[in-house]
């Protein structure tokens, strides 16, 4: 019986790659990458020559059966995303579920994921929290925000830089402009930054200074 390894990759600083992750990527029969061009740079840096195949949100429904057949035949595979841990707001859930349903062993390595350092750096309560990932773009967004307005746990969101101000505006409307928030961007990279304060204060900051890079938003729960 084969085996699927879920392998986190650095979200910025390549030194965050673990020794075990490099070892697994060198030893498996093939690697499933979200974008083989992006992952190719990582492979070259760590001198990994294992064959890569494309596995992303646009083809994962079609490729799952082929992959599980290969694993059932005894091959081993590693699943990686462009950055961070696969299946966390990235492709990976469908394949993992298919492996579990087919009694194929799945081994998720510990490693980089953006929301953990953002949560810890926020200074907001982290004993209980809820991960929301990306909010719905249109349909269902208002309904979700109305529900989350009553959430008492700290909330975690992912957002793109060009939508950050719009999202902060929605948070101000549904949560109140005095709700505490922390915005972390470019985590582990050279220009890493965390801005903390009320939603109104943080919104004002990014109105004056356009946000860039990957963004994690941490919002305090309702008191």
C-alpha positions as CSV (number, residue, x, y, z in Angstrom):
1,X,0.0,0.0,0.0
2,X,1.3,3.5,-0.9
3,X,1.2,6.6,1.2
4,X,0.4,10.3,0.8
5,X,2.6,12.8,2.6
6,X,1.2,16.3,3.2
7,X,4.2,18.6,3.2
8,X,4.2,22.2,4.3
9,X,6.5,24.6,2.5
10,X,7.9,28.0,3.6
11,X,5.5,31.0,3.4
12,X,8.5,33.3,2.9
13,X,11.8,32.5,4.5
14,X,13.3,29.3,2.9
15,X,15.0,28.6,6.2
16,X,11.6,27.6,7.6
17,X,11.7,24.4,5.5
18,X,12.2,21.4,7.8
19,X,14.9,18.7,7.4
20,X,12.1,16.1,7.3
21,X,10.2,17.9,4.6
22,X,13.3,17.9,2.3
23,X,13.9,14.2,3.1
24,X,10.3,13.2,2.2
25,X,10.3,15.2,-1.0
26,X,13.5,13.5,-2.1
27,X,12.3,10.0,-1.3
28,X,8.7,9.9,-2.6
29,X,7.9,8.5,-6.0
30,X,6.3,11.8,-7.2
31,X,5.3,15.2,-5.9
32,X,1.9,16.9,-6.5
33,X,2.4,20.7,-6.7
34,X,-0.1,23.5,-6.9
35,X,2.1,25.3,-9.4
36,X,5.1,23.4,-10.7
37,X,6.9,26.6,-11.8
38,X,6.6,28.1,-8.3
39,X,7.6,24.9,-6.6
40,X,10.4,24.3,-9.1
41,X,12.3,27.1,-7.5
42,X,12.0,25.5,-4.1
43,X,13.0,22.1,-5.5
44,X,16.1,23.6,-7.2
45,X,17.1,25.4,-3.9
46,X,17.1,22.1,-2.0
47,X,18.4,20.0,-4.8
48,X,15.2,17.9,-5.0
49,X,14.9,16.1,-8.4
50,X,11.7,14.1,-7.8
51,X,9.2,14.3,-10.6
52,X,6.4,16.8,-10.1
53,X,2.8,16.8,-11.4
54,X,0.3,19.7,-11.3
55,X,-2.5,19.4,-8.7
56,X,-4.6,22.5,-8.2
57,X,-8.1,23.7,-7.7
58,X,-8.9,23.6,-11.4
59,X,-7.9,19.9,-12.0
60,X,-8.1,18.2,-8.6
61,X,-11.6,16.7,-9.2
62,X,-10.2,15.1,-12.3
63,X,-6.9,13.8,-11.0
64,X,-7.9,12.4,-7.6
65,X,-8.9,9.0,-9.0
66,X,-5.6,8.6,-11.0
67,X,-3.6,9.6,-7.9
68,X,-5.3,7.2,-5.5
69,X,-4.9,4.4,-8.1
70,X,-1.2,5.0,-8.1
71,X,-1.0,5.1,-4.3
72,X,-3.1,1.9,-4.2
73,X,-0.5,0.2,-6.4
74,X,2.2,0.9,-3.8
75,X,3.6,4.3,-4.9
76,X,4.3,7.2,-2.4
77,X,3.5,10.8,-3.1
78,X,3.9,14.2,-1.4
79,X,1.4,17.0,-1.8
80,X,2.6,20.6,-1.6
81,X,1.1,24.0,-2.2
82,X,2.7,27.2,-3.3
83,X,3.3,28.1,0.3
84,X,2.2,26.9,3.7
85,X,0.3,23.7,4.6
86,X,-1.9,22.1,1.8
87,X,-5.7,22.0,2.4
88,X,-5.6,25.2,4.6
89,X,-7.3,27.6,2.1
90,X,-5.4,25.6,-0.6
91,X,-6.0,22.4,-2.6
92,X,-5.6,19.2,-0.6
93,X,-8.9,18.3,1.1
94,X,-10.4,16.3,-1.8
95,X,-7.3,14.1,-2.2
96,X,-6.9,13.6,1.6
97,X,-10.5,12.6,1.9
98,X,-10.2,10.2,-1.1
99,X,-7.1,8.6,0.5
100,X,-8.9,8.1,3.8
101,X,-11.9,6.6,2.1
102,X,-9.6,4.2,0.2
103,X,-7.7,3.2,3.4
104,X,-4.5,4.9,2.0
105,X,-2.2,6.1,4.8
106,X,-2.0,9.9,5.1
107,X,0.9,11.6,7.0
108,X,0.7,15.4,7.4
109,X,4.1,16.9,8.4
110,X,4.1,19.8,10.9
111,X,5.4,23.0,9.4
112,X,4.7,26.5,8.1
113,X,1.2,28.0,8.1
114,X,0.4,31.7,8.0
115,X,-2.3,32.1,10.6
116,X,-0.4,30.7,13.6
117,X,2.3,33.4,13.8
118,X,-0.3,36.0,12.9
119,X,-2.5,34.9,15.8
120,X,0.3,34.8,18.3
121,X,1.7,38.1,17.2
122,X,-1.7,39.8,17.4
123,X,-1.8,40.0,21.2
124,X,-5.5,39.0,21.1
125,X,-6.8,36.0,23.0
126,X,-5.7,32.8,21.4
127,X,-7.0,30.2,23.9
128,X,-10.1,29.8,21.7
129,X,-10.3,30.9,18.0
130,X,-12.2,30.2,14.8
131,X,-10.5,30.1,11.4
132,X,-12.6,31.5,8.6
133,X,-10.1,31.7,5.8
134,X,-11.3,33.8,2.8
135,X,-14.8,35.3,3.2
136,X,-17.3,34.7,0.4
137,X,-16.7,37.3,-2.3
138,X,-20.3,38.1,-3.0
139,X,-23.1,35.6,-2.4
140,X,-23.3,34.7,1.3
141,X,-20.8,37.4,2.5
142,X,-23.4,39.5,4.3
143,X,-25.0,36.5,5.9
144,X,-21.6,35.2,7.1
145,X,-20.7,38.6,8.6
146,X,-24.0,38.9,10.4
147,X,-23.4,35.5,12.0
148,X,-19.8,36.3,12.9
149,X,-20.8,39.6,14.5
150,X,-22.0,37.5,17.5
151,X,-18.9,35.3,17.6
152,X,-17.2,35.5,21.0
153,X,-13.9,33.7,19.9
154,X,-11.0,35.4,18.2
155,X,-11.5,35.2,14.4
156,X,-8.9,34.6,11.7
157,X,-9.3,35.6,8.1
158,X,-7.1,35.5,4.9
159,X,-7.4,38.4,2.5
160,X,-5.7,39.7,-0.6
161,X,-4.1,43.2,-0.4
162,X,-6.4,44.8,-3.0
163,X,-9.5,43.7,-1.0
164,X,-8.2,44.5,2.5
165,X,-9.8,48.0,2.9
166,X,-13.1,46.7,1.6
167,X,-13.1,43.9,4.1
168,X,-12.0,46.2,7.0
169,X,-15.0,48.5,6.0
170,X,-17.3,45.5,6.2
171,X,-15.9,44.6,9.6
172,X,-16.4,48.1,10.8
173,X,-20.1,48.0,9.7
174,X,-20.9,44.6,11.2
175,X,-18.5,44.3,14.2
176,X,-18.2,48.0,15.1
177,X,-15.3,50.3,14.4
178,X,-13.9,50.0,17.9
179,X,-13.5,46.2,17.7
180,X,-9.8,45.3,18.1
181,X,-8.0,43.9,15.0
182,X,-4.5,42.9,14.0
183,X,-3.3,42.8,10.4
184,X,-0.1,40.8,9.6
185,X,1.4,40.8,6.1
186,X,4.4,39.3,4.5
187,X,5.0,36.9,7.4
188,X,8.6,35.6,7.6
189,X,9.6,37.8,4.7
190,X,11.9,40.9,4.7
191,X,9.1,43.4,4.9
192,X,7.0,41.6,7.5
193,X,4.6,43.9,9.4
194,X,1.9,43.7,11.9
195,X,-0.5,46.6,12.5
196,X,-2.7,46.5,15.6
197,X,-5.5,48.7,16.9
198,X,-9.2,49.3,16.5
199,X,-10.7,48.5,13.1
200,X,-11.0,52.3,12.5
201,X,-7.3,52.9,13.3
202,X,-6.1,50.0,11.2
203,X,-8.3,51.0,8.3
204,X,-6.9,54.6,8.5
205,X,-3.3,53.2,8.5
206,X,-3.9,51.3,5.2
207,X,-5.8,54.1,3.6
208,X,-2.6,56.2,4.0
209,X,-0.3,53.3,3.1
210,X,-1.5,50.8,0.5
211,X,-1.2,47.2,1.7
212,X,1.1,44.8,-0.2
213,X,1.7,41.0,0.1
214,X,-0.1,38.1,1.7
215,X,-2.4,39.2,4.5
216,X,-3.8,37.6,7.7
217,X,-6.5,39.5,9.7
218,X,-7.1,38.6,13.3
219,X,-10.3,40.1,14.9
220,X,-11.3,40.0,18.6
221,X,-14.5,38.3,19.4
222,X,-17.6,40.0,20.7
223,X,-17.3,40.8,24.4
